[in-house]
Amino acid sequence: MNKTFAAYFGNSTYCFSNSLRMCLAQAGMDHLPTIGLIECMTGMPFGATFLQLENPLFFPSPASIDPDTGVTLALETLGWTCELWCNDEADAASDKLREALKSGPVLLGPLDMGFLSYDPNHQYKRGGDHYIVALKIQGEMVQVHDPQLYPFVVLPLADIIRALYAKDLGYAKHAYTLRFNFQARRSNARSTMLDVTLKNARELIRAHPTGPVAYGGPDAFTMVADVLRLNPTNNLTDLLIQFALPVGARRCIDAAGFLEEVDKVDAANLFVSKAEAFGKAQYYGVQQKWDQFATLLDDLAQLEEEIAAYL
């Protein structure tokens, strides 16, 4: 079946989905899903969140899920499992990483990009969350695949452990989190995986909070539009144009492809419209044309409401 919209192939900040896919590939998973479908399985494309803080934030993902829980949800949908190790002691994390690597690649994250010393710009990324895959340790150097530009890079174990300290990241439940020993628990048919993903999408798109800090659904878009019309802060606008808009557009495209496959064509078309609105907003945001930007966010609020009705 031909796509009813222009497909997109290229780089996106899909670090946790790409990292998970690398681990599944190394573990020998047959019929490995596309990265776009894995992203849908995490639940992240199905919703939006505005955080009413001193420095407001917006994310193109549901408030009820985060990358860490999204990885768990994707594994459950796929019928796979892994060992999940969480701890708050640095020495324990170092020892566990050495041990875990004996069973194969280790999914590391959430971690702080500001301490990934192979990245020439790491010092400017402090506080940014990320996921990578550890491959092996030789002496005190760790070899990793970083899905954001860097295959087979190395860095000191001490830097990895410092990066893994995630207590400064908003959603991290523990300081150190490792996933390893990926195995198939059951053989899920593709139709089963799609059905589960659709069920999760429906629940996520409809279940949105109404404050006092986190707001979801159409409110997330209208509230960020209000901030941009009144007092756009650099913290918020940088987040929008550097991350939220491009990844939001990509997630919408992947959601549209998934919804077409499960014969939800009307909802798929709405997600394409969302992707196009995110794409237009990118230009107006970079040009600091906040009125036009805010108008597009109003359109996105309406689309979010329509999607919830269709699903």
SENUZA-557951 format. One line per field, with one value per residue (C-alpha): x, y, z; residue in one letter; residue number from 1. Coordinates in steps of 0.5 Angstrom, whole numbers. Example, Ala and Ser with C-alpha at 12.3 -4.5 7.8 and 13.67 -1.06 7.14 Angstrom:
// residues 2
x	25  27
y	-9  -2
z	16  14
resn	a  s
resi	1  2
This chain:
// residues 311
x	0  3  3  -1  4  11  16  21  28  34  36  32  33  30  36  32  28  35  39  33  33  41  40  35  39  45  40  38  31  27  23  26  21  23  25  19  14  19  18  10  11  14  8  11  8  1  0  3  5  6  9  7  14  18  21  15  17  13  14  11  9  4  5  3  10  17  23  24  17  17  22  19  12  16  19  12  9  15  14  21  24  31  34  33  38  37  41  44  51  56  61  55  54  61  61  55  56  63  58  53  57  59  52  52  51  48  43  45  40  37  44  47  49  54  59  60  67  67  62  66  60  58  60  54  49  49  42  40  38  40  41  47  49  55  59  65  70  78  82  78  75  68  66  59  55  51  45  46  52  58  59  64  67  70  71  73  69  69  65  60  58  58  54  49  48  41  38  39  34  27  24  29  27  34  41  44  40  42  38  42  41  35  31  25  19  14  13  8  5  6  -2  -2  4  0  -7  -3  0  -6  -10  -4  -4  -12  -11  -5  -8  -14  -11  -9  -7  -10  -5  -3  4  3  -2  -4  -8  -10  -9  -2  -2  -6  -2  5  2  -1  6  9  4  6  13  17  23  29  29  22  24  30  27  22  26  32  28  21  18  23  22  15  14  18  14  7  10  11  5  1  5  3  -5  -5  -3  -8  -13  -14  -14  -17  -13  -7  -9  -9  -3  0  -3  0  7  6  4  10  15  12  13  20  21  17  20  27  25  22  15  12  5  5  8  2  -3  0  0  -8  -9  -5  -9  -15  -12  -10  -18  -20  -15  -17  -24  -22  -18
y	0  7  12  18  23  24  19  22  19  22  24  25  25  18  16  11  7  7  4  -1  -3  -4  -8  -12  -13  -16  -21  -24  -21  -24  -19  -13  -7  0  5  9  3  2  10  8  2  7  11  18  20  20  26  33  36  43  44  50  52  58  57  53  47  44  36  33  27  25  27  20  17  18  15  10  8  8  3  -2  -1  -2  -9  -11  -10  -14  -20  -19  -18  -16  -15  -8  -6  1  3  10  8  10  4  -1  2  1  -6  -8  -5  -9  -16  -14  -13  -21  -22  -17  -10  -6  0  6  11  16  19  27  28  34  28  24  27  24  29  36  40  36  42  45  40  39  37  34  27  21  14  10  3  0  -5  -7  -5  -5  -3  4  5  4  3  5  6  13  13  21  21  17  9  5  11  11  15  13  9  15  19  14  13  21  21  16  20  22  25  32  29  31  24  19  15  12  15  9  5  -1  -6  -12  -19  -18  -24  -26  -28  -30  -30  -24  -24  -17  -16  -17  -12  -7  -8  -7  -1  2  0  4  10  11  11  16  21  21  21  28  32  39  41  45  43  38  40  35  34  41  45  43  47  53  54  54  59  64  64  66  71  74  73  68  66  63  57  55  58  54  48  48  50  45  39  39  42  37  31  32  33  26  23  25  22  15  15  17  11  6  9  7  0  -1  2  9  13  19  19  18  24  28  26  29  35  36  34  40  45  43  44  51  53  51  57  62  60  61  67  69  71  69  71  66  61  61  61  54  52  54  49  44  44  43  37  34  34  31  26  24  23  19  14
z	0  -2  3  3  6  4  8  12  13  17  24  30  37  38  43  47  41  37  43  45  38  38  44  41  34  38  42  36  35  29  24  28  28  25  29  28  30  36  38  38  42  47  47  47  40  43  47  49  56  59  65  69  73  74  67  63  59  53  51  45  49  54  62  64  61  60  56  62  63  55  54  59  55  49  51  54  47  44  48  50  57  60  67  70  75  79  85  88  89  84  86  85  79  76  79  76  69  68  70  66  60  60  58  52  50  56  55  59  61  63  63  63  56  59  62  55  54  47  45  43  45  51  56  53  54  62  64  57  58  53  52  50  49  52  49  53  58  56  63  65  58  56  49  47  41  42  37  36  32  35  34  37  41  48  54  61  66  71  66  64  72  73  66  69  75  73  80  77  71  72  71  73  79  81  80  76  71  67  62  60  58  53  52  48  53  48  41  39  32  29  29  37  38  33  37  44  41  39  46  49  44  46  53  53  48  52  59  60  67  68  73  78  75  69  63  58  51  48  54  53  47  49  55  51  46  52  54  48  46  53  55  51  55  52  56  53  46  46  48  43  37  39  41  42  35  31  35  35  28  27  32  29  22  25  29  22  19  25  24  17  18  23  18  22  16  19  25  21  17  23  25  19  20  27  23  18  24  28  22  20  27  27  22  26  32  29  26  33  30  36  34  28  32  37  32  30  37  37  31  34  40  36  32  39  41  34  35  42  39  33  37
resn	m  n  k  t  f  a  a  y  f  g  n  s  t  y  c  f  s  n  s  l  r  m  c  l  a  q  a  g  m  d  h  l  p  t  i  g  l  i  e  c  m  t  g  m  p  f  g  a  t  f  l  q  l  e  n  p  l  f  f  p  s  p  a  s  i  d  p  d  t  g  v  t  l  a  l  e  t  l  g  w  t  c  e  l  w  c  n  d  e  a  d  a  a  s  d  k  l  r  e  a  l  k  s  g  p  v  l  l  g  p  l  d  m  g  f  l  s  y  d  p  n  h  q  y  k  r  g  g  d  h  y  i  v  a  l  k  i  q  g  e  m  v  q  v  h  d  p  q  l  y  p  f  v  v  l  p  l  a  d  i  i  r  a  l  y  a  k  d  l  g  y  a  k  h  a  y  t  l  r  f  n  f  q  a  r  r  s  n  a  r  s  t  m  l  d  v  t  l  k  n  a  r  e  l  i  r  a  h  p  t  g  p  v  a  y  g  g  p  d  a  f  t  m  v  a  d  v  l  r  l  n  p  t  n  n  l  t  d  l  l  i  q  f  a  l  p  v  g  a  r  r  c  i  d  a  a  g  f  l  e  e  v  d  k  v  d  a  a  n  l  f  v  s  k  a  e  a  f  g  k  a  q  y  y  g  v  q  q  k  w  d  q  f  a  t  l  l  d  d  l  a  q  l  e  e  e  i  a  a  y  l
resi	1  2  3  4  5  6  7  8  9  10  11  12  13  14  15  16  17  18  19  20  21  22  23  24  25  26  27  28  29  30  31  32  33  34  35  36  37  38  39  40  41  42  43  44  45  46  47  48  49  50  51  52  53  54  55  56  57  58  59  60  61  62  63  64  65  66  67  68  69  70  71  72  73  74  75  76  77  78  79  80  81  82  83  84  85  86  87  88  89  90  91  92  93  94  95  96  97  98  99  100  101  102  103  104  105  106  107  108  109  110  111  112  113  114  115  116  117  118  119  120  121  122  123  124  125  126  127  128  129  130  131  132  133  134  135  136  137  138  139  140  141  142  143  144  145  146  147  148  149  150  151  152  153  154  155  156  157  158  159  160  161  162  163  164  165  166  167  168  169  170  171  172  173  174  175  176  177  178  179  180  181  182  183  184  185  186  187  188  189  190  191  192  193  194  195  196  197  198  199  200  201  202  203  204  205  206  207  208  209  210  211  212  213  214  215  216  217  218  219  220  221  222  223  224  225  226  227  228  229  230  231  232  233  234  235  236  237  238  239  240  241  242  243  244  245  246  247  248  249  250  251  252  253  254  255  256  257  258  259  260  261  262  263  264  265  266  267  268  269  270  271  272  273  274  275  276  277  278  279  280  281  282  283  284  285  286  287  288  289  290  291  292  293  294  295  296  297  298  299  300  301  302  303  304  305  306  307  308  309  310  311
